[in-house]
Amino acid sequence: MRRQDRKLDRTETDKILKNGDYGVLSMVGEDNCAYGIPLNYVYMRNSIYFHCASEGQKLDYIRKNNKVSFCVVGEAIPLVDQFSMKYESAIVSGNASEVDGDEKFEVLIALVAKYSSDEYLEKGREYAVRALDKTTVIRIDIENITGKARR
């Protein structure tokens, strides 16, 4: 990181990952071209988790090359008079792999809890049970993590 004065410590970086609404998953696509896709996620157990359909481009790319990067932007406010931006972000890289069993179900419930209100948790749990066989859950085992901010 060039601007060490903007480097965040692990606690601040974890907070961005925990509180972010969405992230961008980047992976190697066709013909070794970069491919990035925004998605919702949950940060738990020092890993990033997301769910997707049981088939599709994202899974094809991960199965071919599981090295990925994931970026979350927590805040971004233009500083118009300074031609700059007030921001905070976190970037992780690591290996993506499919999870199953109890871990898969726990992640689906964690996603419901993150993106829904308490009044829908029971409905969300029922939805997760019904979706279990139709959904794939991916875990990114974090190998590198950085956070940066201008505040």
C-alpha positions in Angstrom: 0.0 0.0 0.0 1.5 3.3 -1.1 -0.3 5.6 1.3 0.6 4.0 4.7 -1.1 7.0 6.4 -4.5 5.7 5.1 -3.9 2.0 6.1 -6.4 0.6 8.6 -5.7 -1.8 11.3 -7.4 -5.2 11.4 -10.1 -4.2 13.8 -11.2 -1.3 11.6 -10.9 -3.5 8.5 -13.1 -6.2 10.1 -15.7 -3.6 10.9 -16.0 -2.6 7.3 -16.3 -6.2 6.2 -18.9 -7.0 8.9 -21.1 -3.9 8.2 -20.8 -3.7 4.4 -24.0 -4.1 2.4 -22.4 -5.7 -0.6 -19.0 -6.6 -2.1 -17.5 -7.2 -5.5 -16.1 -10.7 -6.1 -13.2 -10.7 -8.7 -12.0 -13.8 -10.3 -10.3 -15.1 -13.4 -12.8 -15.5 -16.2 -12.7 -16.7 -19.8 -9.4 -16.3 -21.7 -7.8 -15.2 -18.4 -9.7 -12.0 -18.4 -10.7 -10.4 -15.0 -14.4 -10.9 -14.1 -16.0 -9.0 -11.2 -19.5 -9.3 -9.9 -21.3 -7.5 -7.0 -23.1 -9.7 -4.5 -24.4 -9.8 -1.0 -22.3 -11.7 1.6 -21.7 -12.3 5.3 -18.4 -12.1 7.1 -18.0 -14.7 9.8 -15.3 -17.0 11.2 -12.7 -14.9 9.5 -14.1 -15.8 6.1 -16.4 -14.3 3.5 -19.4 -16.3 2.6 -22.0 -15.9 -0.2 -24.6 -17.9 -1.9 -25.5 -18.5 -5.5 -27.3 -20.9 -7.8 -26.0 -24.4 -8.2 -24.7 -23.7 -11.7 -23.5 -20.7 -13.6 -20.6 -18.6 -14.7 -19.4 -17.7 -11.2 -19.2 -21.3 -10.2 -17.5 -22.3 -13.4 -14.8 -19.7 -12.9 -14.3 -20.6 -9.3 -14.0 -24.3 -10.1 -11.5 -23.6 -12.7 -9.4 -21.2 -10.6 -10.4 -20.7 -7.0 -8.0 -17.7 -6.3 -10.3 -14.7 -5.8 -10.4 -11.2 -4.5 -13.3 -9.5 -2.7 -13.7 -5.8 -2.1 -16.1 -3.9 0.2 -16.6 -0.2 0.1 -18.0 1.0 3.4 -18.3 4.7 2.8 -17.7 6.9 -0.2 -18.5 10.6 -0.1 -17.2 13.1 -2.7 -15.2 16.0 -1.4 -16.1 18.2 -4.3 -14.0 21.2 -3.3 -10.9 19.0 -3.0 -11.5 16.9 -6.1 -11.2 13.8 -3.9 -13.2 11.3 -1.9 -13.8 10.5 1.7 -13.9 6.7 1.7 -13.2 3.4 3.5 -12.7 0.0 1.9 -11.5 -3.5 2.6 -10.0 -6.0 0.2 -9.4 -9.6 0.9 -7.9 -12.3 -1.3 -7.9 -16.0 -0.8 -9.3 -19.3 -2.0 -12.9 -19.9 -2.7 -14.5 -23.3 -2.1 -18.0 -24.8 -1.7 -19.3 -25.6 1.7 -22.0 -28.1 2.8 -23.9 -29.5 5.7 -24.3 -27.5 8.9 -21.9 -24.8 7.8 -24.0 -24.2 4.6 -27.2 -23.9 6.7 -25.6 -21.6 9.2 -24.4 -19.3 6.5 -27.9 -19.1 4.9 -29.4 -18.2 8.3 -26.7 -15.6 8.8 -27.5 -14.1 5.4 -31.2 -13.9 6.3 -30.3 -12.3 9.6 -28.0 -9.7 8.0 -30.4 -8.7 5.2 -33.8 -9.0 6.9 -35.5 -7.7 10.0 -36.3 -9.7 13.1 -39.9 -10.1 12.2 -38.9 -12.2 9.1 -36.4 -14.5 10.7 -38.7 -17.5 11.0 -39.9 -17.1 7.4 -36.2 -16.7 6.4 -35.3 -19.9 8.2 -38.1 -21.8 6.4 -36.9 -20.3 3.1 -33.3 -21.5 3.9 -34.5 -25.0 4.6 -36.4 -25.1 1.2 -33.4 -23.6 -0.7 -30.7 -25.8 0.8 -30.6 -28.3 -2.1 -31.0 -25.6 -4.8 -28.3 -23.2 -3.4 -24.6 -23.3 -3.4 -22.6 -21.6 -0.6 -19.1 -20.5 -1.2 -16.5 -19.6 1.5 -13.5 -17.5 0.8 -10.6 -18.5 3.1 -8.8 -15.2 3.6 -5.1 -15.3 2.9 -4.6 -11.5 2.7 -6.6 -8.6 4.1 -6.1 -4.8 3.8 -8.2 -1.8 4.8 -7.8 1.8 3.6 -9.6 5.0 4.4 -9.6 8.7 4.0 -11.6 10.3 6.7 
